[in-house]
Amino acid sequence: MKKNLLLILFLIIFSTIFSIEKETKKRIKKYSGQNTQALLNWEKELTGNIKDYADFLLNYASANDLAILTPEILSENIEYAMKTKEIPYCKNIPENIFKHFVLPHRISQEPLENWRKQFYEEILPLVQDEENIKIAAIKINLWAMEQITFKQTHGRDQAPLTSIKRGYGRCEEMMILYIAAARAVGIPCRPASVPYWNFTDSNHAWIEIWTPEGWEYVGEPENSLSKAWFSKPTERATLVTSSAYGYYDSKDNIKQENGVTLISSIKYYTDFDYCNIYVTDEKGKPVKDANVKIYAASFGGLFAMLSNKTDKDGKITLPLGKSSVYVIASKDKKFGSALFNTI
């Protein structure tokens, strides 16, 4: 009986790995253009952890990234990410955290830049003997804040090396720079943001850092974690989100699409409730896969914060802070809306 169960388990694992590899190769052939054969040949020769990391990055890479990623870029990214495992504060980082929050070659929507080796060589001397990941994270924060100053920019997000060359960037670009620098020396971190404040027509982005005690945050030149100018405003936030490269398993997940997991981080900042939003038709029956959009409702108007689809019960469960949101649902040319108050 035990042998049969082990055989079944092995077959399930093998078929899962095979289907992932098959899908990855299919995506490479579809999007990688002139790099297709080089990537397929390179991936075929890999073994062990390097193969696992390469498959992970390729499987969740966007179509745009697959069009320009080469074996050289990926090899260097993986090589220098693995070097960080020898830094004292990195030795107890769980493998799952490493893959989703240290290994990725990109942070957000910035153009692809090969930053890892340069940042590793420049920043490692600052932290190479550090035992405490929190102290290392603060050192990186102060380093990053010396590189650029805040200035509103427009258009597509700047990549980290571009921000350093220009010497300035908005909050999203400061966040991208910090995360690239921190990941380059093995500190797991992820983008975080308020898609829109409920009390003004604006938003903000910052960084969340993994520590053995849980996630903390930085966002300005402070000598401590989880202390920033936005600490008080986030107490009034309706929605705080963070993201992971790939499909990350977390009880706080909001949705997974396009190779990214969107996570609710509101529990680190303010009081909240798990709110259920139901969509029903004119007969009161649940509507599956209805398109639901959540808007911040403030004196400045309505501002889109999140879109998602209802489950088989016509429901979306979402952690929301104490405020009001406007909800719009639609499917098959039918439309509904309501003001949702969590206060």
Secondary structure, DSSP 8 states (H G I E B T S, - for coil): -HHHHHHHHHHHHHHHHHHHHHHHHHHHHHH-GGGHHHHHHHHHH--HHHHHHHHHHHHH--HHHHTT--HHHHHHHHHHHHHGGGSGGGTT--HHHHHHHTS-S--SSS-----HHHHHHHHHHHHTT---HHHHHHHHHHHHHHH-EE----SS---HHHHHHHTEE-HHHHHHHHHHHHHHTT--EEEEEES--SSSS--EEEEEEEETTEEEEE-SS-SSSS--TTTTGGGG-S--EEEEES----TTEEEEETTEEEEE-GGGTS-EEEEEEE-B-TTS-B-TT-EEEEEEEETTEEEEEEEEE--TTSEEEEEEESSEEEEEEEETTEEEEEEEE--
